[in-house]
Amino acid sequence: HGSTIGNAGWSIGDYAISVDEDLSAIAGAKLVSTGSTLRIAVDAERRSGYLVRVVVLPLMLIVALSWVIFWMDRESLSNRINISFIALLTVVAFQIMVEQALPAIPDLTLMAGFLAINYLLLAATIVVNIRVDQLDRSGRQAEGDALDLRCRWAFPLLYFLVCPLLLVALMAAL
């Protein structure tokens, strides 16, 4: 009663055990007969705070740290893109971890939506890097400067407006 099961992400409540008779097939045969069935019902509840603490907050920090590229020297395009790709691969690793920790369901979940937002924003940083490089190569450095300046504020603003909404919905749903 009220203890944890498996990991800190779950708590179990009451359980019920019953024995019944049920029609069942005998293994390897087409014969169906009446057999005994043991049923165990367990009330389990996922603790949303665990998922938020272990997955969501670290992931938000990784994505936020990837925005350092907007302050980096634009002559080092490869370093800027490396940072973006490393952050993107980190999100992939987090997705693998999340998929192992959550039950497999076919519906779009809030966590899947959160991961998608992270993917989109990280992919957008790569696109911005390439666009800034194109502007620089065509002699329009002032436009590249302006794009970096806009992105310094646009990315965090968008992210921290959308993510708290998803975070609240995630905690309510779990």
Secondary structure as GFF3:
##gff-version 3
##sequence-region A 1 174
A	DSSP	beta_strand	10	25	.	.	.	ID=ss1
A	DSSP	beta_strand	32	46	.	.	.	ID=ss2
A	DSSP	alpha_helix	48	51	.	.	.	ID=ss3
A	DSSP	pi_helix	52	56	.	.	.	ID=ss4
A	DSSP	alpha_helix	57	66	.	.	.	ID=ss5
A	DSSP	three_ten_helix	67	71	.	.	.	ID=ss6
A	DSSP	alpha_helix	77	101	.	.	.	ID=ss7
A	DSSP	alpha_helix	110	137	.	.	.	ID=ss8
A	DSSP	alpha_helix	141	173	.	.	.	ID=ss9
###
